[in-house]
Amino acid sequence: MSFTYGDNIKISIFGQSHSEKMGVMIENLPAGFALDEDKLARFMARRAPGNDSFSTPRKEADAVRIVSGLVGGKTCGSPFCAEIENTNTRSADYASLQDTPRPSHADYAAWAKWGDSRDVSGGGQFSGRLTAPMCIAGGVLKQMLEAEGIYIGAHIASIASEEDDCFDACLVSQADFVDTKEFPTLNDEAAERMKAVILAAKSRGDSVGGSIECAVCGMPAGIGDTYFGGLENRISSTVFAIPAVKAIEFGAGTKAGQMLGSEHNDPFTVTKTGDIRTVTNHHGGILGGLSSGMPILFRAWFKPTPSIAIEQQTVSLSRRKNTTLAIKGRHDPCIVKRAVPCVEAAAAIAIANLIL
């Protein structure tokens, strides 16, 4: 079974956390596009595990092996297929989880669906590890969108109660992106506070969550659809494919419910160059499911990593008895840092289906 998205650019992801390989198939890519494989590798490195004390110790190179779809470095009209090998697995760490589901994980729900046939090693197909092939697709599509003048960038907006600065809702551009930073925040002082929060939770055997703000710049007006095909709907469906995402908001988001209409409404204006813009951008670049020509802005919220070393209450599935569980293995104390390129990839996948 593969996991598939898209009615124009069709993307199928396959694999499990501890399977020999994972991969992605992308159908209907425009032919003749020169893919920058070095740029793709740099994008993948931002998500890769085991590179610092803020992520899981599981070290994986996440080297992308392109199987088909390129000739002479250019897309050729054939489906694009790429693979990543899993080279550093320790499935024995998960043996006890066959009978004792982890709180806030998919273990119990998967058992209810598939019984003992489910894959518990590393979380199986529910693992954040599967965002690696998702990022291959997003990395490819980001390059194609950039060729159309559309740029996507994100940063850590918050970790627990510590917050970063926000993108300028009206003026954000590619120059504001922080994809070259080791810890991608706009404010370096905020980064240090966030790091301290993560390491403090890690030292206690605990974890923390947070949020990511993403901007799409250069999007022309009028892209999207109404109701079920709206731009918010499409972006939300891909962002929610990232494990641990619990909420998403566009523009002013939940704060819109606390504003008056006179405060939330964004007045239109004509610029010196004759373009139609809005003076503010509480709508986040989307009106009625269509792009307005302003930057698209949204924030995705992530729960704390559920695999923690602190003893938790659970059950024995075989004995139908209450028990406790202290999770072993290698896990992220905070998933947010590594999820920044995943959010960019999700946005690229949704928008590419409308643009390319």
N, C-alpha and C positions, 0 to 999 in steps of 0.2 A: 504494500500500500504506500502511495505517495501522498503528499499534502500539496494541493494545487490551488493557485489563485490566478485570476485574470481571464478576461474574455477577448482581449486584443493581444497583448504580450502575455503569454501563458507560462506560468512558472510552477514547476513541480519540484518539491524537496523530498529527499529520501534519506533513510539512515536512522541510527539510534546513537545514544551517547557513547556506548562501548562497542558498536559494530565495527567491523574492519574498516569500513569507509562510510562517508556521507557524501552527498552530492546534490546537484541541482541541474534541472533541464529547463532551458528557456526557449520557447517556440515563438516564431514570427518576428524575430529581431530584424530590423532593416538591414539589408545587405550593403557591403562596401564600407562599413564603419571600421576605422583603424583603432583597435583596442590597445590602450597603454597598459601592458601587463605589470610593469613596475609600479604604476600608480595604483592598480588593483591590489598588488601585494602590500603596499603601504596602508591602504584602507583596511585590509584584513588584519594587519598587525595591530591596529588600534583596538580590535576586539579580542585578540588572541589571549589565552590564559597564561598564568605563570610568570608574568613579567615584572611584578612588584609585590609589595607586602599588602596591597589593597585588594588583591584578587586571589583566586584559588592557587595553591602550589602546583596543581596539575599543569605541567609544561607541555604545550603542543605548538608545533611550528605553524600549523594551519597553512601549509604550502599548497597552493591551488594547482591542480593538474588539469589542464584543458584537454578534454577527450575529443570533442568535435565542435564544429561550427565556425572555425577560423581557417582561412587559407591565406598564407602570406601575411599573417597578423591582422587580417580583415575579416569581418563577418561575411559569410558566403550564402546566406539564405537557408542553410541547413540548421536544424535545432542545435543550440549551443549547450554542450554538456561539460560539466567540470566536477572534479572530485577532490576530497580532502581525506587523508588517512588519519585514523585514530591510532596513535603510537604509544600513548602513556596511560593505559587503563589499569585499574585495580578493582576488578569486579568482585573479589572476595570481600571487600569492604561493605558490600551491600547485601550479603547473603541473609542476614537476619531480617532484612526488610521484607522478605517474602511473606512473613507472618505478622510483622508489626508495622503497620503503615505510619509514615511520618506525618505529624500534624502540618497542615497547610500545604502538603504536597498532593500530587494526583494519585498516590499509591492506592488509597482505598477506592476511589472512584474507578480506577483502572481495574482493580480486582473485581469490583461489582460488574464490570463490562466483560472482562476476559478471563477472570479467575486466575489460577496459578500459571496460565500461559503468558501472562504479561511479562514484560522485561523491566526488572527493578534496577538493574545495573546502571548507575549514574543517572537514573531517572528515565532510562529508555528513550522513547520518542517524545517525552514531555520535557526533556532536559533543555536548558538554555544552550547546550552544545549545538543544537540544531539551528541556532541563529547564525552559525558559520556559513552553511550553504545559502542561507537567506541573504547574508552579506555579500556573497559572491554575486548574486543576482542584483542586489542593490548597488554594488560597486560598479558593475557593468552599466547599469541603467543611469546611474549618476553621471558617468562620462558622456553618455548619449544625450542626456538632458542639458548638460553644460554646453554641448555643441549647438543646442537650440537657445542658449542664453539663459537657462534656468539653473540656479545654484541652490543647493541644500546644505545647511549646516546646523549643528546643534551644540549645546553645552550643558554641563551639569547645572541645573537651576537650584537644587537644594539637596542636602543630605540631612536627614532628621530635621532639626529646627534651624540648621545653618543654611543661609540663602546666598546665592550669587546675585550679581547685578542682572538686569534683564536686557534683552535686545531692545533697541529703539524700534518701537512698533511701526513707525512710518519710514524710517531712514535706514534700517538694517540692510547691509549689503555683504557681498562675499568678503570684503575687507575686514569684516567684524568676526569672521569665523575663527575658531581656535583649534582646528584639527591637528595642528603641529605641536600643541602643548601636551606634555606628559600627563597632566591632570587638567582636563579641558573645562576651565572656568574662565569667565571674562575678568573676574577680579582675583588676582593672585593671593590676596590676603584671605579671601573667602575660601580659597583652595586649602590653605594651611589649616583653617579651622575645621573644614570638612575632613581632612586627613586625620586630624586628632580625634574626631568623633568616631571614625571608622576603626582606627587602631584601638581606641578604648573599648569599643564593643567586642572587637576581636580578642582582646586580652581576657575578657570575661567569658569567652566562648559563645558570644551572642552575635547579632547582626543588626544592620540598620537599612532603611529604605530611603527613598528620595524621589526627585523628579528631574526631568530633562525638558528643556525648552528647545524647540526646533523652528527654524525659519526657512521658508522657500521664497527665494528672490528671483525676480524676472518673469514671474508667471503672468501671461497675458490675461486680460479680462474675458469673461464669458466661457471659461472652460469648466466643464462639469455637467451636472444634470439636476433635476428636481427630485424631491422625495427620496425614494430608495437608491437612486443613483447619484445623490449629492456628493460633493467633494469631501465634506466632513465624513460622510458615511464610508467612502472608499478609503480615506486615510485611516480612519478609526479601525476598519476591519484588518488592515495590514499591521497597524501598531499593536493591536490586541493579539496578533500572532506571536508576539514576543512574550515568552513566559515571564511571569511576575508583574506584568502591567495590570493595574487595577482601575485606572481612570484616565480619561483624556479630556482636555478642555481647549477650546479655541478662542483666541482673542481674550476678552475680559473673563471668559469662562464663568465660573460660579459667582464671581463678583458682580456679574451682570444682574443677578437676582437681587442685589442690594442697591442698584442704581435707579435713578429716575430716567424716563425716556429722554429728557433734555440733556442728561449727563452721558447716557450711553450712545445716543445717535451720533454718527460721524458725518459732519457737514461736508458736502462736496465743494470742490474748488477747481478752477482751471489754472494750470501752471503757466509760467512764462513761455514754455515750449508748446503750449496748447494741449497738454495732456490733462485728462480728468483724473483727479485724485481725491482722497478724503483728508481732512485736516487732522483727524485722529484716526485710530485704527482699532477701536474696541471690537469690531466685527472679525478681526483676525484674518482679513483678506478674503473672506467668503460670505456672500450674500445669497440667500435662497438656494444654496447648494452649488452656486457658480462662483468662480474666482472674480474678484472685483478689480484686479490690477494692482492692489496694494500687496505688500508682503504677507504671505500666509504664515501665521504664527499659531503654534499649539504647544501644549505642555502635557507630557505623559508622566503618570505617577506609578512608582514601583514599590511593591511591598518589600519588607526585609527578606533576605534569603531565609527560607524556612529550615534549611539544614543547619542546626546549631548544636554545639556540644553540651549545652545545659540540659539536664534531665527533664523530659516532658512526659505528660500522660498520653497513653495510647491504648490500644487493645491487641490481644492475640486473636487473629482471625480464625485460627484452627480451634482454639479452646473457648472462644467467646468470653474471654475474661479480661478485666482491666489489667494493665501492666504499665511499665515505664520504659522509656527509650532515651538513651544518650547517643546521638548520631556520631559515627566515626567517619573517616574519609577526608577528602580535600574539597573545601567549599569556599565560595566567595563570602567574606564578611559583609560585603555590599556589592550588589550587582550593577549599580548605577553607572559607575565609571566605564565599564566595558560595554554597557548598553547604548552609549551615545552613538556609535556608528550604526548600531542596529536600528535605532529610531530613524536615522538618516536613510538607511536602506529601505525601511518600511515606507517612508514618504516617497522615495524614488520609485518604488514598485507601483504604488497607487497612481502617481502622477504620470508615469511613463505609459500606463494603460490608456490615458486620456490624450496624451500629447503625440507619442511616436506613431 
